[in-house]
Amino acid sequence: MTSDADKAEAHGQYVQTWNELLDALFAYSWKEDLSRFRSNYVFRGLSNSGYELKTSLMRLGGEYWELERHLVRNFKKYAHRNVVEKDLIWNWLAVAQHHGLPTRLMDWTYSPFVAMHFATCNLERFDVDGVVWCVDYVRTHELLPPVLRDVLENEGCNALTLQMLSAGAGSIDEFDAMSMDPFVAFFEPPSLDDRIVNQYALFSVLSSPRLSLDDWLLAHPELWRKIIIPAGLKWEIRDKLDQANVTERVLFPGLDGMCAWLKRNYSPGWRPRREENDLMHDGGNGFSK
């Protein structure tokens, strides 16, 4: 019997060269009606192709879904009163995710180069294949509940904003109750700092904290691609990204990002991975460091 992991792996596209990787990432981006290259995909890079698309809330384990409201309530209670511009639940969730609180949100980016960075930035995982997940968020949004689809159509855009989400659902409970069918929404966070801006970030949010994005995507194979990066190709990708200035120094502005870049840049080479560091280094796109 074929497992879900096997199905996802079979759906993956293996690349062997830098040029093949670029072609795969920018595939289907030509828009005849615009005469421009405009991709409908968003991207998420992981250093291990076997990693599941789990939210930070899921990684808590146990009955994690029961903890969501308590985490959010206490974050709102203890956070500085000026931490968010407007008292919207989606604003609170975005800020909480950005600062490392476990939430049902997941980090994505419009930039395939940013995703490539997060697939190759952990030197301790250079012994395993990496992956870049590509999801067609435009077609994904065709499966949204009518209220959210109408908001997108009225605004003439493809991705939701905090205000647009709030217009459709003012609370998490309202969001979850919008449809009997599971759905995924992608929304752009506010420009909280240079990290959000430089990483060209957006979040996905699922219609239930218990919903697995892996399972949802497997039920909609026409909406995604999984590009596998062989371990042997990681060094070339890493060096070329560094030369293109796609590094921690740019993606995590400040002394922390600069030190992470310098540490990696001057490391002697691949070292065996240390299990206790996996999650610290592999938060996916890394917007919530």
N, C-alpha and C positions, 0 to 999 in steps of 0.2 A: 504494500500500500504506500502511495506517495505522500510524504509529509508536506506541510505548508512550506517548510524551509527548502525542501527539494524543489517544489514548484517555483518558488521565488528564484532559486539558483538557476533553474532551467530557463527562466525568463531573462536571465542576465546576458549581457553582451560583453564578451571578453575582447579587450584591445591589446595590441602587442607593441605599439609605437606611440610616440607623442602625437604624431599627425593623425593616427587613427582615433586617438582619444579626443582631439579637437573636433574632428569630423563627427564623432558620435555625439558630443556635447552640443554642438551647434546644428545638428540634424533637424530638419523640418522647421527651420526658422525663417525661410523665405516666405513673404506675404505678397502674393501676386497683386492683390487689390491696392496695396500700399506702395508696391515696388521698393520695399525695404525689408531688411532682415530684422524680424521681431519675434523672438521665441515666445511660445506660450508655456514654456516649462519653468519650474522652479527647481532648485537643486539642494541636495544635502549630502555632504561628504563624511564618510566614516573610515577609520583606518583599518577596520576588519570587515570584510565582506559578509561575515557570518553574523554580525551584530543585528539585532532586531530593532525595529523602529519603535522603541519604547519611550514614553514620556518620562520626565523626571519624577512625576507622581507615581507612575507604575513601578519605578525602580525602588520605591520605598518598601515594596513588598507587603505581605499581609493583606488586610482589608483596606488597601490604600484609598479606595473610592470613598470610604467613610470619612477620610481625613481632609478631603478637599475643602469643605466649607469651614472647617476649623482653622486650617492653614491660612485661608484668605481672610477670615474674620480677624485673626490675631495679627496678621500682617497689617491690615488696615488700622487696627487699634494701636500698634506700637510704632508704625512708620511715622516719620515726621509729617506734620500736617500739610506741608508744602511739597510733598514728594510727587504728587500728581497734579496736573493742571486742572482737570475736571474730575468730579466725583462720579466716574463711570466705572462699572465693574470691569469692563474690558481694559480700561486704562490701568486699574489696579493690577489686573492679571499680567498685563504687559510689563509693568514696572517690576512686579514680583518675580516674573520669569527672568527678566534682565539681570536681576541681582541675586539669582540663585535659589529662589524659593521653589520647591517642587510643585509643579502645576501640570495641567493637562495640555498645555501649549507645547509646540515643538518648533525648533529653529530651522528656518530655511533661508535661502538666498536667491536673488535673481541672477547672481553672477556664477557662472560655471567655474571661474578661476578661484573664487573664494571657496567653493565646495572642494575643488582640487587641493587647496591649501589644507583643509581640515582632514582630507584623506591621506595626507602625506606629512603632517607636521610632527607626528609622534615617532621619533626615531626608534623607540622600543617596540614598535609594531611593524618594523620593516621586514619582518620574517613572514608576514602573512599578506594576502591580497587585500587591497582596499576596495572601496566602492563609492560611486556617486549615484545617488538616487535622483531620478528625473521624473517629476510629476506634472502633467498637463493641467495646470490650475484653472485654465479657462474652461476646458471641458468638464473638469471636476465641478465647477460652479454651475454647470447646467443641471446638476443633480441636487442643488440646494432647494430648500423649501421655497414655495412661491413668494413669500414675503421678502426673503433676502434676494431672490432673483430679480424681483421688481425694483428693489433698491439699487442693485447694480445697473439694471437697464435704464432707470431714470437718471442715474449719474453718468451713464455712458462709459463705464470703466470695467475692468476685469477683476480687480482685487478690492476687497472691502477695507474700510477704514474703521477706526474705533467708533466714530460718530454714526457710520452706516450700520455697524453691528448693533449699536445701542438703539437705533431707530427700529430695528427688527426685533430685538430682544433686550430688554432692560436689565435682565438678570440671568444667571446661569440656568436656573430652573426653567425660565421661559425659553431659553435657547434649546435646552434638552427636549422640551415638549413641542417643538415646532413641527416635528414630523415623526411618524412611526418608523420610517426607514432611516437607518443610520446615514449620516452625511459628514462631510469634512468641509470646513471653510478656511480660506486663507485671508489673512488681514495684515495690513501694514501697521507696525507700531509707530508711535510718535518718535520724532528725532530726539530721543532722550539725551544722547551724547554722540561723540564722534564715532564710537564703536558701532552703534546701530547704523549710522550713515555710511561708514566706510565698508561695512560688511554687506551693504545692500540688502538689509534683513527684512524678513517677514515671518509671521507665525502661522502655523496651522492649528486649528482647534477642532476637536471631535465632538460629536453630539452626545457623547457619554464618556465619563472618566474611565469606564471599564472597556470602552471600544478600543480594539487594537488596530492601529493603522496598517500593520502588515496584513491582517485579516481583511480589512476593507479594500485594500489595494488588490489582493488576490481575487476578490469578487469582481473587480473592474480592471482586468488586465490590459484593456485598451487605453488606459489613462496614464500608464507609467512605463519607464524603462529603468533598468538597473545595469550600470556600466561598471564592469569589474576591472580593476587596475592590478595587474600582476605585481607581486612583491618585487620582482626583478626590474620593474619599470619605475619604481617609486623614486630612486635616487635621481634619475634624469628629470622627472617631473619636478622634484623638489628643487634641484639646482636651477632649472629654468624659471620656476616661479620666483625664486629668490632674486634672480637677475631682473625679472619683471617687476620687482618691488612688491610682490604679493606675499607679505611676511607679517609676523606678529607685531612688528614695529608700526605697521600701518593699520592693521586690523584691530589691534588693541592699543590705541594711542596712550602714551604715558610711560612711566618708568617700568611698570610691570611688563608691558608688551615689549619694550626695548630689551629688557633683560632676558625675556624668554627667547627672543630672536637671537641675541648674542650667544646665549647658552647653546642653542641648537646649532648655530652657524659655526661655532668653534668646537663642537663635539667631535671626537675622533672618528666616529662612524657608528655603524649599527651595533647595538648592545642587546643582549637577551632581555625580553620584557619582564617587568616586575608587576605581578598581578594586582598588587595593592594600589598601583598608580593608574590602572587602566581607566577607571571612571573619571579620575581627575583630568587625564589627558584627552579622554574621548567622550566629550559631551556632545558630539556631533558637530554642528556648525560653530558651536562655542560662543553664541551670543550671551549665554548665561554662564560666565566664567566663575 
